[in-house]
Amino acid sequence: MGQKAKDAHTADAPIGAVLIVNQSGTPPAKSSLDTAWQQLMRAAIKAKVIHQRDWFTLHGLKHRSITDSRDKGAAGHKTKAMQDHYDHELTIVEPATPR
């Protein structure tokens, strides 16, 4: 494992550190990551881990993580509008009472 890859795995890595690296320890090209993700999704469907209708994109994980997070600012968006764009949490309301 290259030094960059080792550095990326340290517990005290700064925010913004590279999460995924290739064999040379550098970030993979987006097209390589997209291809690997598509292969993973196809394998999960074939193994019946997920259903075809539940296919999701790598970018969809960003939406999911923000929706599920209690800290909506955790993704680092600078504006509330961008946080809201990725947050799909439904507002819980009380049911109507009979008249």
Contacts in CASP RR format, 6 or more apart in sequence:
PFRMAT RR
TARGET T0000
AUTHOR 0000-0000-0000
METHOD contacts of the structure
MODEL  1
MGQKAKDAHTADAPIGAVLIVNQSGTPPAKSSLDTAWQQLMRAAIKAKVI
HQRDWFTLHGLKHRSITDSRDKGAAGHKTKAMQDHYDHELTIVEPATPR
1 25 0 8 1.000
2 24 0 8 1.000
2 25 0 8 1.000
4 18 0 8 1.000
4 21 0 8 1.000
4 24 0 8 1.000
4 25 0 8 1.000
4 26 0 8 1.000
5 21 0 8 1.000
5 25 0 8 1.000
7 13 0 8 1.000
7 17 0 8 1.000
8 17 0 8 1.000
8 18 0 8 1.000
8 19 0 8 1.000
8 21 0 8 1.000
8 25 0 8 1.000
18 26 0 8 1.000
18 27 0 8 1.000
20 27 0 8 1.000
20 28 0 8 1.000
20 33 0 8 1.000
21 27 0 8 1.000
21 28 0 8 1.000
22 28 0 8 1.000
22 32 0 8 1.000
28 36 0 8 1.000
33 58 0 8 1.000
34 58 0 8 1.000
37 57 0 8 1.000
37 58 0 8 1.000
41 50 0 8 1.000
41 55 0 8 1.000
41 56 0 8 1.000
44 50 0 8 1.000
45 51 0 8 1.000
45 52 0 8 1.000
45 55 0 8 1.000
56 64 0 8 1.000
62 75 0 8 1.000
62 86 0 8 1.000
63 86 0 8 1.000
63 87 0 8 1.000
63 88 0 8 1.000
65 74 0 8 1.000
65 75 0 8 1.000
66 72 0 8 1.000
66 73 0 8 1.000
66 74 0 8 1.000
66 75 0 8 1.000
66 83 0 8 1.000
66 86 0 8 1.000
66 87 0 8 1.000
67 86 0 8 1.000
67 87 0 8 1.000
67 88 0 8 1.000
67 89 0 8 1.000
69 75 0 8 1.000
72 83 0 8 1.000
72 87 0 8 1.000
73 83 0 8 1.000
75 83 0 8 1.000
75 86 0 8 1.000
77 83 0 8 1.000
77 86 0 8 1.000
END
